[in-house]
Amino acid sequence: MLGEFLALQSVRAIISPVKIGVLGATGPAGRGLAARLSDVGFDVLAGSRDVSKAEAVVAELSDMWGDRVSRVKPADNRGACAADVVVLAVQADAALTTSRQLSEELAGKIVVSMANNLVRSGTEFNAVLPPHGSIAKEMQAQLWRSKVVTSFHLVPAAEFVNLDEKMESDVVACGDDEGARITLMEIIRAIPDLRAFDGGSLENAVGMETFAAVMLTVNIRHKVRAGLRFSGI
């Protein structure tokens, strides 16, 4: 236990100066991720197209969790791009539009894509992939001056916002820039009980985006809330 505590403190020391912007922080995944990141010591800019909606969400989080979310500050999406690392937690159908509109503000940033472009057909989900093969690769083509990485595809959005609930999940990070992948994995590991794994380049992002359809289908048909966990590691 002491070793785990010291390891966590070491990770926090490495990444604590990093400020994180969350675009789409009014949605379930965005607000939950913003709350989790604040709870482990990050300064977070919670972005929305309408800053008044961001302010309302931050107020709601404060009512729920008090000082644990005191590092979350409201902003519009453009203002949230002032952070070192910017997470696009917007809906999948808006992810590419949002990144294209904010390409100037995102230049030189580490940009994290969480999007899975899925459609539901009865009791199953199917992936819909863009021309470049994945949303992450499509986003990198748009944001050629940014370092796009992708993660959190298989973490249920509802689990983020309950800060008292353990998130026992393995999270894979993919990206063409090694430094950006390492930074993202350090952020992931700062959240208790999440394990981060290096999934290689953006070529492999398609695997994570499409497997999300399989996992959601399993959850629906078996009436469970399963997550990803690697064995033997």
Backbone torsions as a table, in degrees:
resi	resn	phi	psi	omega
1	MET	NA	-41.5	179.1
2	LEU	-62.8	-41.1	179.5
3	GLY	-61.8	-41.7	178.8
4	GLU	-64.5	-40.4	179.6
5	PHE	-62.3	-46.1	-179.1
6	LEU	-65.5	-37.4	178.3
7	ALA	-63.7	-42.3	178.9
8	LEU	-64.8	-41.4	178.6
9	GLN	-62.8	-37.6	179.0
10	SER	-63.6	-44.0	178.5
11	VAL	-62.4	-43.3	-179.9
12	ARG	-62.7	-37.5	179.6
13	ALA	-64.3	-34.2	-178.3
14	ILE	-71.0	-42.6	-169.0
15	ILE	-107.8	-0.1	-176.4
16	SER	-59.4	-32.2	178.9
17	PRO	-71.7	-12.7	-176.9
18	VAL	-72.2	127.3	174.0
19	LYS	-98.2	137.4	-175.0
20	ILE	-118.6	128.8	173.4
21	GLY	-99.1	137.4	177.6
22	VAL	-119.6	109.3	176.8
23	LEU	-85.0	134.5	-174.8
24	GLY	81.6	34.6	-175.8
25	ALA	-75.0	-1.6	176.6
26	THR	-87.1	-12.5	177.4
27	GLY	-84.0	169.6	-176.8
28	PRO	-57.2	-48.0	-178.4
29	ALA	-68.1	-43.5	-176.3
30	GLY	-65.1	-48.7	-178.3
31	ARG	-67.1	-37.0	179.3
32	GLY	-67.2	-42.5	178.9
33	LEU	-65.2	-41.4	177.9
34	ALA	-59.0	-42.9	179.8
35	ALA	-65.1	-45.1	179.7
36	ARG	-61.7	-42.8	-177.7
37	LEU	-66.7	-39.4	175.8
38	SER	-63.5	-40.2	-176.5
39	ASP	-62.6	-25.8	179.4
40	VAL	-102.7	9.6	169.1
41	GLY	109.0	4.8	178.4
42	PHE	-85.3	147.1	166.6
43	ASP	-83.3	128.5	-172.4
44	VAL	-126.4	133.0	170.4
45	LEU	-101.1	112.5	-178.5
46	ALA	-89.9	107.8	-173.2
47	GLY	-98.9	152.3	174.7
48	SER	-152.3	158.4	175.3
49	ARG	-60.5	-32.1	179.3
50	ASP	-114.8	114.2	-175.1
51	VAL	-61.8	-28.4	179.5
52	SER	-65.5	-33.0	176.3
53	LYS	-69.5	-37.8	176.2
54	ALA	-63.5	-41.1	178.9
55	GLU	-62.4	-39.8	179.7
56	ALA	-65.7	-40.8	179.6
57	VAL	-66.1	-42.8	179.1
58	VAL	-62.2	-39.3	177.7
59	ALA	-64.2	-40.7	178.2
60	GLU	-63.8	-44.6	178.7
61	LEU	-61.9	-40.1	179.4
62	SER	-63.8	-39.8	177.8
63	ASP	-63.6	-35.2	-177.7
64	MET	-78.4	-41.7	-166.3
65	TRP	-124.5	-1.7	174.0
66	GLY	58.8	-132.3	-175.3
67	ASP	-64.6	-17.9	-179.2
68	ARG	-64.2	-22.2	179.6
69	VAL	-116.8	22.6	-176.6
70	SER	-67.8	-17.0	-179.9
71	ARG	-85.3	-3.8	178.6
72	VAL	-86.8	124.5	179.1
73	LYS	-121.4	140.2	-178.6
74	PRO	-77.6	151.6	177.4
75	ALA	-161.2	165.6	167.4
76	ASP	-82.4	170.5	-175.9
77	ASN	-59.8	-38.1	179.9
78	ARG	-65.2	-41.5	179.1
79	GLY	-67.0	-33.6	180.0
80	ALA	-68.0	-19.1	178.1
81	CYS	-71.8	-5.9	177.6
82	ALA	-73.2	-7.1	-179.9
83	ALA	-75.8	167.4	178.8
84	ASP	-73.4	-40.1	179.6
85	VAL	-122.4	131.1	-177.1
86	VAL	-120.8	123.2	-179.5
87	VAL	-101.7	126.7	173.9
88	LEU	-92.1	100.3	179.7
89	ALA	-104.3	19.5	179.0
90	VAL	-74.8	166.9	176.6
91	GLN	-58.4	150.6	-175.7
92	ALA	-56.9	-38.6	-176.6
93	ASP	-72.9	-10.0	178.4
94	ALA	-109.0	-7.3	-172.9
95	ALA	-62.4	-48.2	-176.9
96	LEU	-71.7	-36.9	176.6
97	THR	-63.1	-44.3	-179.6
98	THR	-63.9	-45.0	-179.2
99	SER	-64.7	-37.7	179.3
100	ARG	-66.7	-42.0	-179.7
101	GLN	-65.4	-28.9	-175.4
102	LEU	-109.7	23.3	-175.2
103	SER	-59.8	-36.1	179.3
104	GLU	-67.2	-44.3	-178.8
105	GLU	-68.9	-27.4	-177.6
106	LEU	-90.2	-3.8	-179.9
107	ALA	-60.2	131.1	179.3
108	GLY	81.8	-1.8	-177.7
109	LYS	-94.2	159.1	164.3
110	ILE	-83.9	121.7	-176.8
111	VAL	-115.0	123.3	-177.2
112	VAL	-103.6	121.3	175.7
113	SER	-97.0	130.1	176.4
114	MET	-109.3	0.2	-164.6
115	ALA	-75.1	137.0	167.2
116	ASN	-120.4	117.0	179.9
117	ASN	-88.8	95.4	-173.4
118	LEU	-121.2	149.7	171.7
119	VAL	-124.7	144.7	-179.9
120	ARG	-95.7	135.1	176.5
121	SER	-130.4	96.0	-176.7
122	GLY	65.7	-118.4	-178.3
123	THR	-102.1	25.0	175.2
124	GLU	-141.7	160.6	174.5
125	PHE	-111.2	147.9	175.5
126	ASN	-129.2	144.2	179.5
127	ALA	-84.7	140.3	174.7
128	VAL	-116.5	114.2	-171.9
129	LEU	-104.9	140.4	179.4
130	PRO	-78.9	176.4	-175.2
131	PRO	-54.9	-36.6	-178.1
132	HIS	-80.0	-0.7	174.0
133	GLY	103.0	-24.6	177.2
134	SER	-156.4	159.1	176.9
135	ILE	-63.5	-37.8	-178.6
136	ALA	-62.7	-44.3	178.9
137	LYS	-68.4	-37.0	176.3
138	GLU	-62.3	-40.9	179.5
139	MET	-66.5	-40.3	178.3
140	GLN	-63.6	-35.9	177.2
141	ALA	-63.9	-35.6	177.1
142	GLN	-73.8	-43.8	-174.3
143	LEU	-100.6	64.1	-174.1
144	TRP	-68.7	-13.9	176.2
145	ARG	-98.3	3.2	179.7
146	SER	-110.6	167.6	177.1
147	LYS	-110.8	98.3	-176.3
148	VAL	-85.3	129.9	172.7
149	VAL	-129.1	161.8	-175.1
150	THR	-137.8	142.3	-176.1
151	SER	-169.3	178.7	176.3
152	PHE	65.2	17.2	-177.6
153	HIS	-63.3	-33.4	-169.8
154	LEU	-107.6	11.7	178.1
155	VAL	-96.3	118.0	-179.9
156	PRO	-57.5	131.1	-176.1
157	ALA	-58.0	-36.9	-176.3
158	ALA	-65.1	-22.4	-177.3
159	GLU	-76.6	-22.9	-177.5
160	PHE	-64.3	-43.3	-165.3
161	VAL	-77.9	-20.9	178.2
162	ASN	-87.0	95.3	-172.6
163	LEU	-67.9	-15.8	178.5
164	ASP	-89.1	-6.0	-179.2
165	GLU	-96.4	129.6	178.1
166	LYS	-69.6	139.0	178.7
167	MET	-108.4	82.5	-177.7
168	GLU	-84.9	93.1	-175.8
169	SER	-148.9	153.5	171.3
170	ASP	-100.7	136.0	-174.4
171	VAL	-124.9	126.9	-177.5
172	VAL	-101.3	133.3	176.9
173	ALA	-111.2	130.2	177.1
174	CYS	-123.7	143.6	177.7
175	GLY	178.2	152.9	-177.7
176	ASP	-77.6	-23.4	-179.1
177	ASP	-97.5	119.1	-175.9
178	GLU	-62.6	-42.5	-179.7
179	GLY	-61.6	-38.9	178.6
180	ALA	-67.1	-39.4	176.9
181	ARG	-61.9	-44.2	-179.5
182	ILE	-62.7	-43.7	178.1
183	THR	-59.7	-45.4	179.3
184	LEU	-62.9	-41.4	-179.9
185	MET	-65.6	-34.4	176.7
186	GLU	-66.2	-37.9	176.9
187	ILE	-64.7	-44.5	179.2
188	ILE	-59.8	-46.5	-177.0
189	ARG	-66.9	-19.5	178.3
190	ALA	-69.9	-20.8	177.7
191	ILE	-85.9	118.9	-175.4
192	PRO	-52.9	136.8	174.1
193	ASP	74.2	4.4	169.9
194	LEU	-95.7	133.3	174.9
195	ARG	-107.7	135.2	-177.5
196	ALA	-106.5	139.2	179.8
197	PHE	-132.5	143.4	179.2
198	ASP	-82.7	112.6	-178.3
199	GLY	-96.4	8.6	177.2
200	GLY	85.0	-154.0	-172.0
201	SER	-75.5	176.5	178.0
202	LEU	-66.6	-14.1	174.4
203	GLU	-57.5	-31.0	-177.7
204	ASN	-88.4	-3.7	179.0
205	ALA	-62.8	-31.4	179.8
206	VAL	-60.4	-34.7	179.1
207	GLY	-64.5	-40.6	-179.5
208	MET	-71.8	-40.3	-178.8
209	GLU	-66.8	-39.5	-179.5
210	THR	-77.5	-33.3	179.4
211	PHE	-66.7	-23.4	176.0
212	ALA	-59.2	-35.0	177.8
213	ALA	-65.0	-40.4	179.1
214	VAL	-64.8	-45.6	-177.0
215	MET	-64.4	-41.8	179.1
216	LEU	-66.1	-36.6	177.5
217	THR	-63.9	-44.0	176.3
218	VAL	-59.2	-45.0	-178.7
219	ASN	-61.5	-41.7	-179.8
220	ILE	-67.5	-48.5	-172.8
221	ARG	-74.1	-26.7	179.8
222	HIS	-104.6	1.7	178.2
223	LYS	54.0	50.7	179.0
224	VAL	-130.1	178.3	174.6
225	ARG	-130.1	70.6	-175.0
226	ALA	-80.5	153.7	175.0
227	GLY	-130.3	179.6	-178.9
228	LEU	-87.6	133.6	174.4
229	ARG	-146.8	121.1	177.6
230	PHE	-82.5	138.4	176.6
231	SER	-98.9	156.2	176.1
232	GLY	79.4	10.5	-179.0
233	ILE	-121.5	NA	NA
